[in-house]
Amino acid sequence: MQDESGIPHSERRQSRESVVKVWDGLIRIGHWLMVIFFAIIYLRYRKFPIHAYAGYLMLLIVFVRISWGVFGTACARFRAFWFSPKEVLTYTKDALHGHAGYYVSHNPLGAMMVYALLSMMLVNGILGLMLYSSGQELGPLGNMVPEDWEDLLKGFHKTLGHLTAALVALHIFGVLWAARQHRENYVLAMLTGFKRVPRKASPEEMDRLNIARRADLSPRMQRIDYWLNFRYPVLGTLALMIPLILIFLEITEAVTNLNKYLLAY
């Protein structure tokens, strides 16, 4: 006997639900590099030229992510999490009533956050290039941007930076909320690439994904997954999130110390 996902009930009981490889290595590495570079850009914004170099790398990651969203793996493509305004509204209403639908890739609210963050980082990165050119005649644009644009560009760049930071904070809250709503540790998923097979997923959807049982994971990964994801998803999310934030702050500080060795460009 099978459930809606096409996975036999006996297999589910044996393996405590199947798992699926959702996020490939490029997505996961890019995600955590974005976290590090944004921390450098935002928390050490007065440090030059490290601020500019981090901005260049952030723009590069954004361009790679956008390209991967078109040509990449199934769950990484934008079409895997493209939703109409009606679908976003329906999901939001269902979520507020405690029965939000489950999605293999990003859910509609998560998808909106992905698009918002990528857009903000792209636009503000370009503004940063223009500001660097206008104020100091440095960077790839050299002296192409008029000097009298500096104050206007600085105001826009600073405002968008704060708005992006607010979105990041909302994203962190959303990860915790989704952990409670869907009973899944999304921080662990972004580290390992694996998510639970959604109970309501159709067999057609499952056919194109790499289904695995928890028994197929290494013994250590099975224990980690059981405690941090299956048993205590919200506490497990916090258990990973807090040390990761501390680690990223230490990395930010260490990289900022390299500032004095970098040439302005």
C-alpha positions in Angstrom: 0.0 0.0 0.0 1.3 3.5 -0.9 0.5 7.0 0.3 0.1 10.1 -1.9 3.9 10.4 -2.5 4.1 6.9 -4.0 6.3 5.7 -1.1 5.1 2.4 0.5 3.8 2.8 4.0 6.0 -0.1 5.1 9.1 1.8 3.9 8.0 4.9 5.7 7.6 3.0 9.0 11.0 1.4 8.5 12.9 4.5 7.7 10.9 7.2 9.5 10.0 8.8 6.2 12.1 9.0 3.1 14.3 11.9 2.3 15.1 13.7 -0.9 18.2 15.5 -2.1 17.0 19.0 -2.8 19.8 21.5 -2.6 23.0 20.7 -4.6 26.5 21.7 -3.5 26.5 25.0 -5.5 23.3 26.2 -3.8 24.5 25.3 -0.3 28.0 26.8 -0.7 26.6 29.9 -2.4 24.0 30.4 0.4 26.6 30.3 3.2 29.1 32.5 1.3 26.3 35.0 0.9 25.8 35.0 4.7 29.5 35.6 5.3 29.9 38.4 2.7 26.7 40.1 3.8 27.9 40.1 7.4 31.2 41.7 6.2 29.4 44.3 4.0 26.8 45.3 6.6 28.6 44.9 9.9 31.9 46.3 8.7 30.6 48.8 6.3 33.1 51.5 7.3 36.1 49.2 6.5 37.5 49.8 3.0 38.6 48.3 0.7 37.2 45.0 2.3 33.7 46.4 2.0 34.2 46.8 -1.8 35.8 43.4 -2.3 33.0 41.7 -0.3 30.5 43.6 -2.5 32.3 42.3 -5.7 32.1 38.7 -4.5 28.5 39.1 -3.4 27.6 40.3 -6.9 29.4 37.4 -8.4 27.5 34.9 -6.2 24.2 36.6 -7.1 25.0 36.3 -10.8 25.9 32.7 -10.4 22.7 32.0 -8.5 20.6 33.7 -11.1 22.3 31.6 -13.8 21.8 28.5 -11.8 18.2 29.4 -11.4 17.8 29.1 -15.1 20.2 26.3 -16.0 20.7 24.4 -12.7 19.3 21.4 -11.0 15.6 20.8 -10.8 14.9 22.3 -7.3 17.3 25.1 -7.8 15.6 26.4 -10.9 13.2 29.4 -10.5 10.4 27.6 -12.2 10.5 25.1 -9.3 9.3 27.8 -7.0 7.5 30.3 -9.2 4.1 31.2 -7.7 1.3 33.5 -8.7 0.1 36.2 -6.3 -3.0 34.1 -5.7 -0.9 31.0 -4.7 1.1 33.1 -2.3 -2.0 34.6 -0.7 -3.6 31.1 -0.4 -0.5 29.7 1.2 -0.3 32.6 3.6 -4.0 32.1 4.6 -3.5 28.4 5.1 -0.4 29.0 7.1 -2.1 31.4 9.5 -4.7 28.7 10.1 -2.0 26.1 10.8 -2.3 23.9 7.8 0.1 25.3 5.2 0.9 23.1 2.2 4.3 21.4 1.9 6.6 22.0 -1.0 9.7 20.1 -2.2 11.6 23.3 -3.1 10.7 26.7 -1.5 7.2 27.3 -0.3 5.5 30.5 -1.7 6.6 32.7 1.1 10.1 31.4 1.0 10.2 31.9 -2.7 9.2 35.5 -2.3 12.1 36.0 0.2 14.5 34.4 -2.3 13.5 36.8 -5.0 13.5 39.8 -2.7 16.9 39.1 -1.3 18.5 38.4 -4.7 16.9 41.5 -6.1 18.0 43.7 -3.2 21.6 42.4 -3.3 21.8 42.8 -7.1 20.5 46.4 -7.1 22.5 47.5 -4.1 25.6 45.9 -5.4 25.3 47.9 -8.6 24.6 51.1 -6.6 27.7 50.3 -4.6 29.8 50.1 -7.8 28.4 53.5 -8.9 29.0 55.1 -5.5 32.6 53.8 -5.4 33.1 55.3 -8.9 31.4 58.6 -8.0 33.1 59.2 -4.6 36.6 57.7 -5.1 36.9 57.0 -8.9 37.7 53.4 -8.0 36.2 50.0 -8.9 35.3 48.6 -12.3 33.5 51.8 -13.3 36.5 54.0 -12.7 35.5 57.6 -13.0 32.5 56.9 -15.2 29.9 58.1 -12.6 29.6 61.9 -12.1 31.0 63.1 -8.7 27.8 65.1 -7.9 25.8 61.9 -7.8 27.7 60.8 -4.7 25.3 62.0 -2.0 22.2 60.7 -3.8 23.9 57.3 -4.4 25.1 57.1 -0.8 21.6 57.7 0.5 20.0 55.0 -1.7 22.9 52.5 -1.0 22.6 53.0 2.8 18.8 52.7 2.8 18.8 49.5 0.7 21.4 48.1 3.0 19.2 48.5 6.0 16.2 47.1 4.1 18.2 44.1 3.1 19.3 43.6 6.7 15.6 43.7 7.7 14.8 41.1 5.1 17.6 38.9 6.5 16.2 39.2 10.0 12.7 38.3 8.6 14.2 35.4 6.8 15.7 34.0 10.0 12.4 34.4 11.7 10.7 32.6 8.8 13.1 29.7 9.0 12.1 29.2 12.7 8.4 29.7 11.9 8.6 27.1 9.0 10.4 24.7 11.3 7.4 24.8 13.7 4.9 24.8 10.9 6.3 22.0 8.7 8.2 20.1 11.5 11.5 20.4 9.6 15.0 21.8 10.2 15.7 24.0 7.2 19.2 25.0 8.5 20.2 21.3 8.5 18.7 21.0 5.0 20.8 23.8 3.8 23.9 22.1 5.3 23.2 18.6 4.0 21.0 19.2 1.0 18.4 16.7 2.2 14.7 17.3 3.1 11.9 15.1 4.0 9.7 13.7 1.3 6.5 15.8 1.5 3.5 13.7 2.4 1.3 15.3 -0.2 3.7 15.2 -3.0 2.4 13.5 -6.2 4.1 10.4 -7.6 4.8 12.4 -10.8 6.7 15.0 -8.8 8.7 12.3 -7.0 9.7 10.6 -10.2 12.1 13.4 -11.1 13.7 13.5 -7.6 16.5 11.5 -6.0 14.5 9.6 -3.3 16.5 8.0 -0.5 15.6 6.4 2.8 17.1 7.6 6.1 18.6 4.1 6.2 20.7 5.1 3.2 22.4 8.0 5.1 25.5 7.4 7.2 24.9 6.2 10.8 26.1 9.6 12.1 23.9 11.5 9.7 20.9 9.4 10.7 21.4 10.2 14.4 21.9 13.9 13.6 18.8 13.9 11.4 16.7 12.1 13.9 17.4 14.5 16.8 17.8 17.8 15.0 15.2 17.3 12.3 12.7 14.5 13.0 12.4 14.7 16.8 13.1 18.4 17.7 13.0 20.5 14.5 12.5 23.9 16.2 15.1 23.3 18.9 17.3 21.6 16.3 17.1 24.7 14.2 18.2 26.9 17.1 20.9 24.5 18.0 22.4 24.9 14.6 21.5 28.6 14.0 23.1 30.0 17.2 26.6 28.5 16.8 26.6 29.2 13.0 25.9 32.9 13.7 28.8 33.0 16.2 31.1 31.3 13.7 30.1 33.7 11.0 30.8 36.6 13.3 34.3 35.3 14.0 34.9 34.8 10.3 33.7 38.3 9.7 36.2 39.6 12.3 39.0 37.5 10.9 38.5 38.6 7.3 38.1 42.3 8.3 41.6 42.0 9.9 42.9 41.4 6.4 41.7 44.8 5.4 45.1 46.5 5.9 46.8 44.2 3.5 44.3 44.9 0.6 44.9 47.4 -2.1 42.1 49.9 -2.8 40.4 49.1 -6.1 
